[in-house]
Amino acid sequence: MIDALIRGTLGTAGALLLDLYLQNSLWINALLFTYAILVVIARRNYGQVALCILAGFIQEHGDKLSKKSPKEIRTLLSKWKIPWENGMRVGWFPFISSPQGLLLRVRSVRTFQKIFTMDRLVESIVQQTSSRSK
């Protein structure tokens, strides 16, 4: 009775999709679970790449960064040549995903330039310097 109610609510196309899912649920769930694991690893990769890209900047400016505002950090960062190539050397995983993103992207310098906007780099520097000062 519940099955008939659900199928009536879904309509003919929805009922076909439900049947397809019920017949192949193991494979569909395995695929979704695998993708979720890949996204988690890609997000971890994001953090490692951000640390590597900004390591030289943080080392160069050191303790002064904790006393500066995000606007001042942005100004310093805009004058600094960002070593995007350093991000390619980090980690073994070929994909990267932004912290709230679900899309996997292939690691490349161009991808880094799209994902790591100036605002995100400044935010990452502020987080790193505030955690060091504690």
Buried (B, 14 or more C-beta within 10 A) or exposed (E): EEEEEEBEEEEEEEBEEBEEEEEEEEEEEEEEEEEEEBBEBBBBBBBBBBBBBBBBBBEEBEEEBBEBEEEEBBEBBEEBEBBBEBBEEBBEBEBBBBEEBEEBBEBBEEBBEEBBEEEBBBBBBBEBBEEEEE
